[in-house]
Amino acid sequence: MAVCSAFKGTERGIAMQIKTIVGLALALAGCAANNQFSSEPRSVAIEADAQPAAAVLRPNMQNLLARTSPSYLTLTVNEAQKNTTTRGDDILPRAVTSGSGFVISRTGYVITAGHVAIKAGNTVEARSSDGRLYTGKVIAVQRFPDTALVRLRNFKGMPVSPARTPCLADDSPVFSLGKPHAQSDTARIGNVKAQHFGRPVTYNGFGYPDAIVLSMNTRKGESGGPLFNQGGQLSGMMVSTLSDGR
């Protein structure tokens, strides 16, 4: 399942709309002090289960990935805790969740799911498509709607390009970017099964008043990842999986 994106306009406009829509303040916060470093570029596996969406998108997927993957990140969220094995109040990070996210500003603002970020103040390690590792901090979290804002330090990447129209028609071909747990980065091709789920979607204290229903296999670890239309424009965010896995 995915939630509809209403992001549009310039970087500043995107940030202001996010503040209005989901109530996330864009106040600056201190970030972790580690610098970015280079690593190997990542490859993205393409999975297509829905037809005829696969026939529409697959021939152009390499071009679409070249345009969209620079705005996609994998996230590991760490919670600071007291070190009980040494004397004093030493603080050690503890990984609590992992998921996906997408860049909304060249200055390092990232949107992900609230159930990925957990709470404001958690530290974040984010790996970009070129293999660079960035550090940052969770700025704000909302449980309903399930959304969070992260600020990365020294990030110079490319933000997503928002869709001109906020929502998708039934049967529209779409694709998502995410990293299932213990698997490689994956682009999933699917289609819109319904524009509305028809009731609130809730899970583990998080949720949305409504959601887009997709015909697309998803896995844990893909929450918070971007959903793109066939033009490579942001149309939503991946948030949960129905019981039948689609």
BAZABA-97690 format. One record per residue: residue number from 0; x, y, z of N, C-alpha, C in turn. Coordinates in nm, 2 decimals, padded with zeros to 4 digits. Each point is the difference from the previous one (the first is absolute). Layout:
! residues N
NUM  X  Y  Z  X  Y  Z  X  Y  Z
...
***
This chain:
! residues 246
0  00.08  -00.12  00.00  -00.08  00.12  00.00  00.09  00.12  00.00
1  -00.06  00.11  -00.05  00.08  00.13  00.00  -00.10  00.11  00.03
2  00.06  00.11  00.05  -00.08  00.12  00.02  00.03  00.10  -00.11
3  -00.10  00.08  -00.03  00.00  00.09  -00.11  00.09  00.12  00.03
4  00.09  00.04  -00.09  00.08  00.11  00.01  -00.06  00.13  -00.05
5  00.01  00.11  00.08  -00.05  00.13  -00.04  00.11  00.10  -00.01
6  00.13  -00.05  -00.02  00.11  00.09  -00.01  00.01  00.06  -00.14
7  00.03  00.12  -00.01  00.01  00.07  -00.12  00.08  00.13  00.02
8  00.05  00.05  -00.12  00.07  00.13  00.01  00.14  -00.01  00.03
9  00.06  00.11  00.04  00.15  00.01  00.03  00.03  -00.07  00.12
10  00.14  -00.01  00.03  00.04  -00.06  00.12  -00.06  00.06  00.12
11  00.00  00.13  00.01  -00.06  00.07  00.11  -00.15  -00.02  00.01
12  -00.06  00.00  -00.12  -00.15  -00.03  00.00  -00.03  -00.14  00.05
13  00.08  -00.09  -00.04  -00.02  -00.14  00.05  00.01  -00.01  00.15
14  00.11  00.06  00.05  00.02  00.00  00.15  -00.12  00.07  00.07
15  -00.05  00.11  -00.05  -00.11  00.07  00.07  -00.13  -00.08  -00.01
16  -00.02  -00.07  -00.11  -00.12  -00.08  -00.01  00.01  -00.12  00.09
17  00.11  -00.06  00.02  00.02  -00.11  00.09  -00.03  00.05  00.14
18  00.04  00.12  00.04  -00.03  00.05  00.13  -00.15  00.02  00.02
19  -00.06  00.04  -00.11  -00.15  00.02  00.01  -00.08  -00.13  00.00
20  00.04  -00.09  -00.09  -00.08  -00.12  -00.02  00.02  -00.10  00.12
21  00.12  -00.02  00.05  00.02  -00.10  00.10  00.05  00.06  00.13
22  00.01  00.13  00.01  00.03  00.07  00.13  00.14  -00.02  00.04
23  00.10  -00.02  -00.09  00.14  -00.02  00.04  00.07  00.13  -00.01
24  00.05  00.05  00.11  00.07  00.13  00.00  00.14  -00.02  -00.06
25  00.04  00.09  -00.08  00.13  -00.01  -00.07  00.11  00.08  00.08
26  -00.01  00.00  00.14  00.10  00.06  00.08  00.13  -00.08  -00.01
27  00.11  00.07  -00.01  00.13  -00.07  -00.01  00.03  -00.06  00.13
28  00.07  -00.12  -00.01  00.04  -00.07  00.12  00.15  -00.05  -00.02
29  00.07  -00.01  00.11  00.14  -00.05  -00.01  00.00  -00.14  -00.06
30  00.10  -00.03  -00.08  00.01  -00.13  -00.06  00.13  -00.07  00.04
31  00.00  -00.13  -00.03  00.12  -00.07  00.04  00.13  00.05  -00.07
32  00.11  -00.01  00.06  00.12  00.07  -00.05  00.08  -00.08  -00.10
33  -00.04  -00.12  -00.04  00.08  -00.08  -00.09  -00.01  00.07  -00.14
34  00.10  -00.01  -00.08  00.00  00.05  -00.14  -00.04  -00.11  -00.09
35  -00.05  00.03  -00.12  -00.03  -00.09  -00.10  00.13  -00.07  -00.06
36  -00.01  -00.12  -00.05  00.11  -00.06  -00.07  -00.05  -00.07  -00.12
37  00.09  -00.02  -00.09  -00.04  -00.07  -00.13  00.01  -00.15  00.02
38  -00.09  -00.07  -00.07  00.00  -00.14  -00.01  -00.04  -00.04  -00.14
39  -00.03  -00.13  -00.02  -00.04  -00.04  -00.13  -00.14  00.04  -00.04
40  -00.03  00.04  -00.12  -00.13  00.03  -00.04  -00.09  -00.13  00.01
41  -00.13  00.02  00.04  -00.08  -00.12  00.02  -00.08  -00.03  -00.13
42  -00.03  -00.13  -00.02  -00.08  -00.04  -00.11  -00.14  -00.02  00.05
43  -00.10  00.01  -00.09  -00.14  -00.01  00.04  -00.06  -00.12  -00.08
44  -00.05  -00.10  00.07  -00.07  -00.11  -00.07  -00.14  00.05  -00.03
45  -00.05  -00.05  -00.12  -00.14  00.04  -00.05  -00.09  -00.12  00.02
46  -00.11  00.01  00.07  -00.10  -00.10  00.01  -00.13  00.04  -00.05
47  -00.06  -00.08  -00.09  -00.13  00.04  -00.06  -00.10  -00.12  00.01
48  -00.11  00.02  00.08  -00.10  -00.10  00.01  -00.13  00.04  -00.06
49  -00.03  00.13  -00.01  -00.12  00.04  -00.06  00.00  00.02  -00.15
50  -00.10  -00.05  -00.07  -00.01  00.02  -00.14  -00.13  00.07  -00.02
51  -00.01  00.10  -00.10  00.10  00.03  -00.10  00.10  00.11  00.04
52  00.01  00.03  00.13  00.09  00.11  00.05  00.14  -00.03  -00.04
53  00.04  -00.13  00.01  00.14  -00.03  -00.03  00.03  00.02  -00.15
54  -00.10  -00.03  -00.08  00.03  00.03  -00.15  00.01  00.14  -00.03
55  -00.07  00.09  00.08  00.01  00.14  -00.02  00.13  00.06  00.05
56  00.05  -00.04  00.12  00.11  00.06  00.07  00.13  -00.07  -00.03
57  00.01  -00.13  -00.01  00.12  -00.07  -00.01  00.10  00.05  -00.11
58  -00.05  00.03  -00.12  00.09  00.04  -00.11  00.07  00.13  00.03
59  -00.06  00.09  00.09  00.06  00.13  00.03  00.06  00.00  00.15
60  00.01  -00.11  00.06  00.03  00.00  00.15  00.14  00.05  00.02
61  00.10  -00.03  -00.08  00.13  00.04  00.02  00.01  00.16  00.00
62  -00.07  00.06  -00.10  -00.01  00.14  00.00  -00.07  00.06  00.12
63  -00.11  -00.06  00.04  -00.07  00.04  00.12  00.08  -00.01  00.12
64  00.08  -00.11  00.02  00.08  -00.01  00.11  00.12  00.10  00.01
65  00.05  00.03  -00.12  00.11  00.10  00.00  -00.05  00.13  00.05
66  -00.13  00.03  -00.03  -00.06  00.13  00.04  -00.05  00.00  00.15
67  -00.04  -00.11  00.05  -00.07  00.00  00.13  00.09  -00.06  00.11
68  00.09  -00.09  -00.03  00.08  -00.06  00.11  00.09  00.10  00.08
69  00.05  00.11  -00.06  00.08  00.10  00.08  -00.08  00.06  00.12
70  -00.13  00.00  -00.01  -00.09  00.06  00.11  -00.04  -00.11  00.10
71  00.04  -00.12  -00.02  -00.04  -00.11  00.09  00.11  -00.04  00.09
72  -00.03  -00.03  00.13  00.10  -00.03  00.10  -00.05  -00.12  00.08
73  00.10  -00.08  00.05  -00.04  -00.10  00.10  00.05  00.05  00.13
74  -00.08  -00.03  00.11  00.02  00.06  00.13  00.02  -00.10  00.11
75  00.09  00.02  00.09  00.01  -00.07  00.12  -00.02  00.10  00.11
76  -00.09  -00.03  00.09  -00.03  00.10  00.11  00.05  -00.06  00.13
77  00.08  00.08  00.07  00.06  -00.04  00.13  -00.05  00.08  00.11
78  -00.02  -00.07  00.11  -00.05  00.07  00.13  00.12  00.00  00.10
79  00.02  00.12  00.05  00.11  00.01  00.10  -00.05  -00.06  00.13
80  00.09  -00.08  00.07  -00.03  -00.06  00.12  00.13  00.00  00.09
81  -00.03  -00.01  00.13  00.12  00.00  00.09  00.07  -00.13  -00.01
82  00.13  00.01  00.00  00.09  -00.12  00.00  00.01  -00.06  00.13
83  -00.06  -00.12  00.02  00.00  -00.06  00.14  00.12  -00.08  00.02
84  00.09  -00.01  -00.10  00.12  -00.09  00.02  00.12  00.08  00.05
85  -00.01  00.14  00.00  00.11  00.08  00.04  -00.05  00.10  00.11
86  00.09  00.06  00.06  -00.03  00.09  00.11  -00.05  00.14  -00.06
87  -00.09  00.06  00.08  -00.05  00.13  -00.04  -00.11  00.00  -00.09
88  -00.02  00.11  -00.07  -00.12  00.02  -00.09  00.04  00.00  -00.14
89  00.09  -00.09  -00.04  00.04  -00.01  -00.14  -00.13  -00.04  -00.08
90  -00.01  00.06  -00.12  -00.12  -00.02  -00.09  00.05  -00.08  -00.12
91  -00.06  -00.11  -00.03  00.03  -00.07  -00.12  -00.13  -00.01  -00.09
92  00.02  00.00  -00.13  -00.12  -00.01  -00.09  -00.04  -00.14  00.00
93  -00.13  -00.02  -00.02  -00.06  -00.14  -00.02  -00.10  00.01  -00.11
94  00.03  -00.08  -00.11  -00.09  -00.01  -00.11  -00.13  -00.05  00.04
95  -00.11  00.07  -00.04  -00.13  -00.04  00.04  -00.09  -00.04  -00.12
96  00.02  00.07  -00.11  -00.08  -00.03  -00.12  00.08  00.03  -00.12
97  -00.05  -00.04  -00.12  00.06  00.04  -00.13  -00.12  00.01  -00.09
98  00.02  00.08  -00.11  -00.10  00.02  -00.10  00.05  00.08  -00.11
99  -00.08  00.07  -00.07  00.03  00.07  -00.12  -00.05  00.15  00.02
100  00.05  00.08  -00.09  -00.05  00.14  00.00  00.03  00.07  -00.13
101  -00.04  00.13  -00.01  00.03  00.07  -00.12  00.03  00.15  00.03
102  00.08  00.06  -00.08  00.05  00.13  00.02  -00.10  00.10  -00.05
103  -00.03  00.11  00.08  -00.09  00.10  -00.05  00.07  00.14  -00.01
104  00.13  00.00  00.04  00.07  00.13  -00.01  00.15  -00.03  -00.02
105  00.07  00.09  -00.07  00.14  -00.01  -00.02  00.08  00.02  00.13
106  -00.07  00.06  00.09  00.07  00.03  00.13  -00.01  -00.12  00.10
107  -00.05  -00.11  -00.04  00.00  -00.12  00.08  -00.12  -00.04  00.07
108  -00.12  00.05  -00.03  -00.12  -00.04  00.06  -00.05  -00.13  -00.07
109  -00.04  -00.09  00.08  -00.05  -00.13  -00.05  -00.13  -00.04  00.07
110  -00.09  -00.05  -00.08  -00.13  -00.06  00.05  00.01  -00.15  00.01
111  -00.05  -00.05  00.11  -00.01  -00.15  00.02  -00.13  -00.02  00.08
112  -00.03  -00.13  00.03  -00.12  -00.03  00.08  00.04  00.02  00.14
113  -00.11  00.04  00.08  00.02  00.02  00.14  00.05  -00.12  00.07
114  -00.06  -00.12  -00.04  00.04  -00.12  00.07  00.14  -00.05  -00.03
115  00.06  00.06  -00.10  00.14  -00.02  -00.03  00.09  00.09  00.09
116  -00.04  00.13  00.02  00.08  00.09  00.07  -00.02  -00.01  00.15
117  -00.12  -00.05  00.05  -00.03  -00.03  00.14  -00.03  00.13  00.08
118  00.11  00.08  00.02  -00.02  00.12  00.08  00.11  00.10  -00.03
119  -00.04  00.13  00.02  00.09  00.11  -00.02  00.13  -00.02  00.09
120  00.11  00.04  -00.06  00.13  -00.01  00.07  00.08  -00.13  -00.03
121  -00.07  -00.10  -00.06  00.08  -00.12  -00.04  00.10  00.04  -00.11
122  00.11  -00.06  00.00  00.10  00.03  -00.10  -00.02  -00.10  -00.12
123  00.04  00.05  -00.12  -00.03  -00.08  -00.12  00.13  -00.01  -00.08
124  00.02  -00.12  -00.06  00.10  -00.02  -00.10  -00.07  -00.02  -00.13
125  00.03  00.07  -00.10  -00.07  -00.01  -00.13  00.10  -00.03  -00.11
126  -00.03  -00.10  -00.08  00.09  -00.03  -00.12  -00.07  00.04  -00.13
127  00.07  00.07  -00.08  -00.05  00.05  -00.13  00.03  -00.10  -00.11
128  -00.06  00.03  -00.12  00.02  -00.09  -00.11  00.14  -00.01  -00.05
129  00.08  00.11  00.03  00.14  -00.01  -00.04  00.09  -00.06  00.10
130  -00.06  -00.06  00.11  00.08  -00.07  00.10  00.05  00.09  00.11
131  -00.03  00.13  00.00  00.05  00.09  00.10  -00.09  -00.02  00.13
132  00.07  00.01  00.11  -00.07  -00.02  00.13  -00.01  00.14  00.07
133  -00.12  00.04  00.04  -00.02  00.12  00.07  -00.06  -00.02  00.14
134  00.02  00.09  00.09  -00.06  -00.01  00.13  -00.09  00.12  00.02
135  -00.09  -00.02  00.09  -00.10  00.11  00.03  -00.08  -00.03  00.12
136  -00.12  00.06  00.01  -00.08  -00.01  00.12  -00.15  00.01  -00.04
137  -00.08  -00.07  00.07  -00.15  00.01  -00.02  -00.04  00.13  00.07
138  -00.06  00.08  -00.09  -00.05  00.14  00.05  -00.14  -00.01  00.06
139  -00.09  -00.07  -00.06  -00.14  -00.01  00.05  -00.06  -00.13  -00.05
140  -00.10  -00.05  00.08  -00.07  -00.12  -00.03  -00.15  00.02  00.03
141  -00.08  -00.05  -00.09  -00.15  00.00  00.02  -00.04  -00.15  -00.01
142  -00.09  -00.04  00.09  -00.06  -00.13  -00.01  -00.11  -00.01  -00.09
143  -00.08  00.10  -00.01  -00.12  00.00  -00.09  -00.02  00.14  -00.06
144  00.05  00.02  -00.12  00.05  -00.10  -00.10  00.14  -00.04  00.04
145  00.03  -00.12  -00.05  00.13  -00.07  00.03  00.11  00.07  -00.08
146  00.06  00.10  00.05  00.10  00.08  -00.08  00.11  00.05  00.09
147  00.12  00.01  -00.05  00.11  00.06  00.07  00.09  00.08  -00.09
148  00.07  00.10  00.07  00.09  00.08  -00.07  00.14  -00.02  00.05
149  00.10  -00.02  -00.08  00.14  -00.02  00.03  00.08  00.11  -00.06
150  00.10  00.04  00.07  00.10  00.10  -00.06  00.14  -00.06  00.00
151  00.06  -00.01  -00.12  00.13  -00.06  -00.01  00.10  00.11  -00.01
152  00.12  -00.03  00.05  00.11  00.09  00.01  00.08  00.00  -00.13
153  00.03  00.12  -00.05  00.09  00.01  -00.12  -00.05  -00.07  -00.12
154  -00.13  -00.02  -00.01  -00.06  -00.07  -00.12  -00.01  00.09  -00.12
155  00.04  -00.05  -00.11  00.00  00.08  -00.12  -00.08  -00.07  -00.12
156  -00.09  -00.09  00.04  -00.06  -00.08  -00.11  -00.12  00.07  -00.07
157  -00.07  -00.08  -00.07  -00.11  00.06  -00.09  -00.13  -00.04  00.06
158  -00.09  00.10  00.01  -00.14  -00.02  00.06  -00.09  -00.07  -00.11
159  -00.11  -00.06  00.05  -00.09  -00.06  -00.09  -00.07  00.11  -00.08
160  -00.06  -00.04  -00.12  -00.08  00.09  -00.08  -00.14  -00.04  00.03
161  -00.08  00.09  00.06  -00.14  -00.03  00.03  -00.09  -00.01  -00.12
162  -00.10  -00.08  00.01  -00.10  -00.02  -00.11  -00.08  00.13  -00.01
163  -00.04  00.03  -00.12  -00.08  00.12  -00.03  -00.14  -00.01  00.06
164  -00.05  -00.12  00.00  -00.13  -00.03  00.06  00.02  -00.09  00.12
165  -00.05  00.03  00.11  00.04  -00.07  00.13  -00.04  -00.15  00.00
166  -00.10  -00.04  -00.06  -00.04  -00.14  00.01  -00.01  -00.08  -00.13
167  -00.02  -00.13  00.01  00.01  -00.08  -00.12  -00.13  -00.06  -00.04
168  -00.03  -00.02  -00.12  -00.12  -00.07  -00.05  00.01  -00.15  00.02
169  -00.11  -00.07  00.01  00.00  -00.14  00.01  00.07  -00.06  -00.12
170  00.08  -00.11  00.02  00.07  -00.08  -00.10  00.12  00.08  -00.05
171  00.04  00.11  00.06  00.12  00.07  -00.05  00.12  -00.08  00.03
172  00.10  -00.01  -00.09  00.12  -00.07  00.03  00.09  00.09  00.10
173  00.06  -00.07  00.10  00.08  00.07  00.09  00.12  -00.08  00.04
174  00.10  00.06  00.06  00.11  -00.08  00.06  00.05  00.06  00.12
175  00.05  -00.08  00.09  00.06  00.04  00.13  00.15  -00.03  00.01
176  00.06  00.07  00.09  00.14  -00.03  00.03  00.01  -00.03  00.15
177  00.07  -00.11  00.03  00.02  -00.03  00.15  00.10  -00.11  00.01
178  00.03  -00.03  00.13  00.10  -00.11  00.03  -00.06  -00.10  00.09
179  -00.05  -00.11  -00.05  -00.05  -00.10  00.09  00.11  -00.05  00.10
180  -00.04  -00.04  00.12  00.10  -00.04  00.09  00.08  -00.12  -00.05
181  00.13  00.00  00.01  00.09  -00.10  -00.04  00.00  -00.02  -00.16
182  -00.05  00.10  -00.07  00.00  -00.01  -00.15  00.06  00.13  -00.05
183  00.02  00.00  -00.13  00.06  00.11  -00.07  -00.11  00.11  -00.03
184  00.04  00.12  -00.04  -00.09  00.10  -00.04  -00.09  -00.05  -00.11
185  -00.13  00.03  00.01  -00.09  -00.06  -00.09  -00.10  00.11  -00.06
186  -00.02  00.00  -00.13  -00.10  00.07  -00.06  -00.12  -00.09  -00.03
187  -00.12  00.02  00.05  -00.11  -00.08  -00.02  -00.10  00.06  -00.09
188  -00.04  -00.07  -00.11  -00.09  00.05  -00.09  -00.14  -00.05  00.03
189  -00.10  00.09  00.00  -00.14  -00.05  00.03  -00.10  00.10  -00.06
190  -00.12  -00.01  00.05  -00.10  00.10  -00.05  -00.09  00.03  00.11
191  -00.08  00.11  -00.02  -00.09  00.05  00.10  -00.13  -00.09  00.00
192  -00.03  -00.07  00.10  -00.12  -00.08  00.01  -00.12  00.09  00.04
193  00.02  00.09  00.09  -00.11  00.09  00.04  00.06  00.13  00.05
194  -00.06  00.11  -00.03  00.05  00.13  00.05  -00.02  00.02  00.15
195  -00.10  -00.07  00.06  -00.04  00.01  00.14  -00.01  -00.14  00.06
196  00.04  -00.02  00.12  -00.02  -00.12  00.08  -00.14  00.00  00.06
197  -00.05  00.12  00.02  -00.14  00.01  00.05  -00.01  00.00  00.15
198  00.11  -00.01  00.07  -00.01  00.00  00.15  00.14  00.03  00.05
199  00.01  00.05  00.13  00.14  00.02  00.05  00.08  -00.12  00.00
200  00.13  00.02  -00.02  00.10  -00.11  00.00  00.09  00.02  00.13
201  00.00  -00.10  00.09  00.07  00.01  00.12  00.09  -00.12  00.02
202  00.12  00.02  00.06  00.09  -00.11  00.02  00.10  00.05  00.11
203  00.00  -00.08  00.11  00.10  00.02  00.11  00.00  00.15  00.05
204  -00.12  00.06  00.01  -00.01  00.14  00.06  00.03  00.10  -00.11
205  00.02  -00.03  -00.12  00.02  00.09  -00.11  -00.11  -00.02  -00.10
206  -00.02  00.10  -00.09  -00.10  -00.02  -00.11  -00.03  00.12  -00.08
207  -00.11  -00.02  -00.08  -00.04  00.11  -00.10  -00.15  -00.01  00.00
208  -00.07  00.12  -00.03  -00.14  00.00  -00.02  -00.05  -00.07  -00.12
209  00.09  -00.02  -00.10  -00.03  -00.07  -00.12  00.13  -00.03  -00.07
210  -00.01  -00.08  -00.11  00.13  -00.04  -00.07  -00.04  -00.05  -00.14
211  00.10  00.01  -00.09  -00.01  -00.06  -00.13  00.03  -00.15  00.01
212  -00.09  -00.08  -00.07  00.02  -00.14  00.00  00.08  -00.04  -00.12
213  00.11  -00.07  00.01  00.08  -00.04  -00.11  00.00  -00.15  -00.03
214  00.01  -00.04  -00.12  00.03  -00.14  -00.04  00.15  -00.01  -00.01
215  00.06  -00.03  00.11  00.15  00.00  00.00  00.05  -00.08  00.12
216  00.09  -00.09  -00.02  00.06  -00.07  00.11  00.09  00.09  00.08
217  00.00  00.01  00.13  00.09  00.08  00.08  00.05  -00.08  00.12
218  00.11  00.04  00.06  00.06  -00.07  00.11  00.04  00.10  00.11
219  00.02  -00.05  00.12  00.05  00.09  00.11  00.13  00.06  -00.04
220  00.02  00.13  00.03  00.12  00.07  -00.04  -00.03  00.10  -00.11
221  -00.11  -00.01  -00.07  -00.04  00.09  -00.10  -00.08  00.11  00.04
222  -00.05  00.00  00.13  -00.08  00.11  00.05  00.08  00.13  00.00
223  -00.07  00.11  -00.04  00.06  00.13  -00.01  00.06  00.03  -00.14
224  00.00  -00.11  -00.09  00.06  00.02  -00.13  -00.10  00.07  -00.09
225  00.06  00.06  -00.11  -00.09  00.08  -00.09  -00.07  -00.09  -00.10
226  -00.12  00.05  -00.04  -00.08  -00.06  -00.10  -00.01  00.10  -00.12
227  00.04  -00.05  -00.12  00.01  00.09  -00.11  -00.10  -00.04  -00.11
228  -00.05  00.10  -00.07  -00.09  -00.03  -00.12  00.09  -00.04  -00.12
229  -00.06  -00.02  -00.11  00.08  -00.05  -00.12  00.09  00.10  -00.06
230  -00.02  00.13  00.05  00.09  00.10  -00.05  00.12  00.03  00.10
231  00.01  -00.08  00.11  00.10  00.01  00.09  -00.02  00.11  00.10
232  -00.12  00.05  00.02  -00.04  00.10  00.09  -00.06  -00.06  00.13
233  00.04  00.06  00.11  -00.05  -00.05  00.13  -00.15  00.01  00.01
234  -00.07  -00.11  00.04  -00.14  00.00  00.01  -00.05  -00.05  00.14
235  00.10  -00.05  00.08  -00.04  -00.06  00.13  00.11  -00.05  00.08
236  -00.03  -00.06  00.11  00.10  -00.06  00.09  -00.05  -00.14  00.04
237  00.09  -00.10  00.00  -00.04  -00.14  00.04  -00.01  00.00  00.15
238  -00.11  -00.06  00.05  -00.02  -00.01  00.14  -00.03  -00.13  00.06
239  -00.07  -00.09  -00.07  -00.04  -00.13  00.06  -00.04  -00.10  -00.10
240  -00.02  -00.12  00.04  -00.03  -00.11  -00.09  -00.13  -00.07  00.05
241  -00.09  -00.02  -00.09  -00.13  -00.07  00.04  00.03  -00.15  00.03
242  -00.09  -00.07  00.06  00.02  -00.13  00.05  00.03  -00.10  -00.12
243  -00.05  00.03  -00.12  00.03  -00.09  -00.11  00.13  00.03  -00.07
244  00.08  00.10  00.06  00.13  00.03  -00.06  -00.01  00.09  -00.12
245  -00.11  00.06  -00.03  -00.01  00.08  -00.12  -00.06  00.14  00.03
***
